[in-house]
Amino acid sequence: MNNGIAELLKQSRTIAVVGLSDSRIRPAYGVSEYMQHAGYRIIPVNPKIENVLGEKAYKQLEDIPEKVDIVNIFRRAEFVAPIVDSAIRIGAKAVWMQEGIVDEASAQRARQAGLKVVMDRCILKEHHRLL
């Protein structure tokens, strides 16, 4: 999958980050800030904030008015299923579940819908390691 992850990161430009908070101490903030500095467009998805990292935040994936390459999930496993369903609905290329997040059933649904799936890995660490 390493080669697949490298290809995914090379071919992607827009990352919707579900669970991105405006708190600098949260892992999602640091990871998203790194990816933004690496040249990716970060789109925050969090109904509790207006904007973060200079980007407007959206309440849900379906509200984003542009194409999303990767849906990066920073929510606990029990919240993953509806996020994956939304990612499928908006035609995202991939679903990325951060370290510690595993939902095999949702991953299978995403794969069946043609999405690439990365599970239980940190996008920052993978980007740093592979690119």
C-alpha positions as CSV (number, residue, x, y, z in Angstrom):
1,M,0.0,0.0,0.0
2,N,3.0,2.3,0.5
3,N,3.2,2.9,-3.3
4,G,-0.6,3.5,-3.3
5,I,-0.3,6.0,-0.5
6,A,2.5,7.9,-2.3
7,E,0.5,8.0,-5.5
8,L,-2.6,9.2,-3.7
9,L,-0.6,12.0,-2.0
10,K,1.0,13.0,-5.3
11,Q,-2.3,13.1,-7.2
12,S,-4.3,14.9,-4.6
13,R,-4.6,18.6,-4.0
14,T,-7.7,19.1,-1.8
15,I,-8.1,17.6,1.6
16,A,-11.3,17.9,3.6
17,V,-10.5,17.5,7.2
18,V,-13.5,16.2,9.3
19,G,-13.0,17.1,12.9
20,L,-10.5,19.9,12.3
21,S,-10.6,22.2,15.3
22,D,-9.3,25.7,15.7
23,S,-7.4,24.6,18.8
24,R,-3.7,24.6,18.1
25,I,-3.1,21.9,20.6
26,R,-5.3,19.3,18.8
27,P,-3.5,16.9,16.5
28,A,-5.8,17.7,13.6
29,Y,-4.7,21.3,13.7
30,G,-0.9,20.5,13.5
31,V,-1.4,17.8,10.9
32,S,-3.6,20.1,8.7
33,E,-1.2,23.0,9.1
34,Y,1.7,20.8,8.0
35,M,-0.3,19.6,4.9
36,Q,-1.3,23.1,4.1
37,H,2.4,24.2,4.2
38,A,3.2,21.2,1.9
39,G,0.9,22.7,-0.7
40,Y,-2.5,21.1,-0.1
41,R,-5.7,23.0,0.0
42,I,-7.2,22.2,3.4
43,I,-11.0,22.4,3.9
44,P,-12.2,22.3,7.5
45,V,-15.3,20.3,8.2
46,N,-16.6,21.1,11.7
47,P,-20.1,22.5,12.5
48,K,-18.7,24.2,15.6
49,I,-16.3,26.6,14.0
50,E,-16.4,29.4,11.3
51,N,-12.9,29.1,9.9
52,V,-9.4,27.8,10.7
53,L,-6.0,28.0,9.0
54,G,-7.4,30.8,6.9
55,E,-10.1,28.6,5.4
56,K,-13.9,28.7,5.8
57,A,-15.2,25.7,7.7
58,Y,-18.2,23.7,6.5
59,K,-20.8,21.9,8.7
60,Q,-20.7,18.7,6.6
61,L,-18.9,17.3,3.5
62,E,-22.0,17.9,1.3
63,D,-21.7,21.7,1.9
64,I,-18.3,21.9,0.3
65,P,-18.8,23.7,-3.1
66,E,-15.7,22.1,-4.8
67,K,-14.2,18.7,-5.6
68,V,-12.5,17.0,-2.7
69,D,-9.6,14.5,-3.3
70,I,-9.1,13.1,0.2
71,V,-11.5,13.1,3.2
72,N,-9.2,13.0,6.2
73,I,-11.1,11.8,9.3
74,F,-10.1,13.0,12.8
75,R,-13.2,11.5,14.6
76,R,-13.5,8.4,16.7
77,A,-14.3,5.1,15.0
78,E,-18.0,5.2,16.1
79,F,-18.5,8.4,14.0
80,V,-16.8,7.2,10.9
81,A,-19.7,5.4,9.1
82,P,-21.8,8.5,8.2
83,I,-18.6,10.4,7.2
84,V,-17.6,7.7,4.8
85,D,-21.2,7.6,3.4
86,S,-20.9,11.4,2.8
87,A,-17.4,11.0,1.2
88,I,-19.0,8.5,-1.2
89,R,-21.9,10.8,-2.0
90,I,-19.6,13.8,-2.8
91,G,-17.4,11.7,-5.1
92,A,-14.2,12.0,-3.0
93,K,-11.2,9.9,-4.4
94,A,-10.2,8.6,-1.0
95,V,-11.0,8.3,2.7
96,W,-8.1,8.6,5.2
97,M,-8.7,7.5,8.8
98,Q,-6.0,8.9,11.0
99,E,-3.9,6.8,13.5
100,G,-6.0,4.8,15.9
101,I,-9.2,5.0,13.7
102,V,-10.3,1.7,12.3
103,D,-13.7,0.9,10.8
104,E,-13.5,-2.2,8.5
105,A,-17.2,-2.1,7.5
106,S,-17.0,1.5,6.4
107,A,-13.6,0.9,4.7
108,Q,-15.2,-1.9,2.7
109,R,-18.2,0.3,1.7
110,A,-15.8,3.0,0.5
111,R,-13.7,0.5,-1.5
112,Q,-16.8,-1.0,-3.1
113,A,-17.8,2.6,-4.2
114,G,-14.4,3.0,-5.8
115,L,-12.6,5.1,-3.2
116,K,-9.1,4.4,-2.0
117,V,-8.9,3.8,1.7
118,V,-6.1,4.4,4.2
119,M,-6.8,3.4,7.7
120,D,-5.0,3.8,11.1
121,R,-2.2,6.0,9.6
122,C,-1.2,9.6,10.0
123,I,-1.2,11.6,6.8
124,L,1.5,13.9,8.0
125,K,3.9,11.0,8.9
126,E,3.1,9.2,5.6
127,H,3.7,12.4,3.6
128,H,6.9,13.1,5.4
129,R,8.1,9.5,4.9
130,L,7.1,9.0,1.3
131,L,7.5,12.5,-0.2
